[in-house]
Amino acid sequence: MTSTTMTMTTADIANRLVQFCKKGDFEAAQKELYADDAVSIEPHGTPDFEKETKGLDAIIEKGKKWSSLLEENHGTRVSDPLVADKSFSITMYMDVTMKGHGRMQMTELCIYNVKDGKIVSEQFLM
């Protein structure tokens, strides 16, 4: 099922996002699953990033900035989604080496809100 043939359910979107994330293909996920006016919210005090990023193009640019800060990605794991009517969450574990900061492991709770078959917001909590 594609988003052009019929509106995806929240569970469809959640499962599709997990598929993309497990492959590390975040930009493709954003282009397919996010609304043009989506909002991305980072944890308080995240260095190098604004607290809130508005619009799909800006979210894609934020992803490119994140990638430019990585020296190496040693592994990413993504949980199965926990799905409600109009929202879902996943946990994402990343083992990365950041340029100038060394290797670190981090786990984020990622919360997504869905409207009209598209992700309209994402929020990351540590």
N, C-alpha and C positions, 0 to 999 in steps of 0.2 A: 504494500500500500504506500502510495506517495501522497504528500500533502496537496498535490495538484488534483488528484482524483477525488478525494474526500477528506473531510476534516479528521485529523488524528485525535484519538482520545488522550487523556493525560497519561494513562498507562502506556499507550503506543509511543508517545513522546519520550517518556522516562526510559523505556527499554531501548529505544533508538539512540538516545543520548549515551546510555551506558555502553552500547556497541561502539559508538564513535570514540568515547573516552578510553576504552580498553585498547583501542588501536592508536591512541594518542593523536587522533585527527580532530582536534578541537575546533579549528576554523571551519571545516566542513560541517560539523555539528551546528555551529552558530549560523552558517549560511542557510542550512536546511530547516532548522527548528526554531530559530529566534524571530520574534517580531522586529520590524524595522525600528520601532521606538522602544526596544527593550532597555532595561536598566540593570547594571551590574554593581553590586555593593561589596566592597572589600572589608575585612576586619578592621576595627579601629587601630590606628597606628601602623598600618602596613607601609613600610618604606617604599619609595619609588612609584607609588600609585595613588591616584585620587581615591577618596572614600567612595565616590559614586561616579560611574561612567554611564552616560546616556546615549542611546542610539547604537544600532548594530554596527555601523562603520567604526565608531569609537571603541566598541567592545572588541572588534577584530584587531584594531590597532593596539589595544591593550595586550591582547594575546601575543602579538608580534614583539611588543616590548618585553614581555615576560620571557619569550624564547631567546631574545638577545641577551638577557641577563644570565642565561644558563650556560655553564661550561659543559655539563654532561648530565643526562638523565639516566640514572642507574635503574629505575623501575617505577612504574605507576600501577597501583591496584585500585579498583573501583568496586564498591559494594553493589548488590542488587538494590533497586530502588524501593523505597517505602512510599506508596502512592495513596493520595487522598483524591477527592473529587477534582480540585483545581490546583493542586500542588503536589510536589513530591520532593524527596530528599535522597541523597546518596552520601556516602563517605568516600573520600578520595585520599589515598596515601601516596606520597611522592618521596622518592629518595633521589636527591639531586645535588650536584655540585654547582654552586653559584659563583660566578666570576668575582674574585676578590673576597669571597666569604667562606669558601670551603664547602665541604659536604655536609648536608643536613637532611634529616627526615622530618616530614610534616604530615599531619593528618588534618583534613578539613571536613567539616560538615557543610554540604552544598545543598541549598534550599532553592527550589525553582517554583515559580508561579506561572500558571498557564491560563490563557484566555483565547478563545476563538481558534484553537488548534495550534497555538504558537507559545513559546516561552516568552513571557513579558518581563520577568525579572529573575535574577539569580543573586543569591547572597551567600558569602563564604564566611564560616565561623571556625575558629581554631579551638 
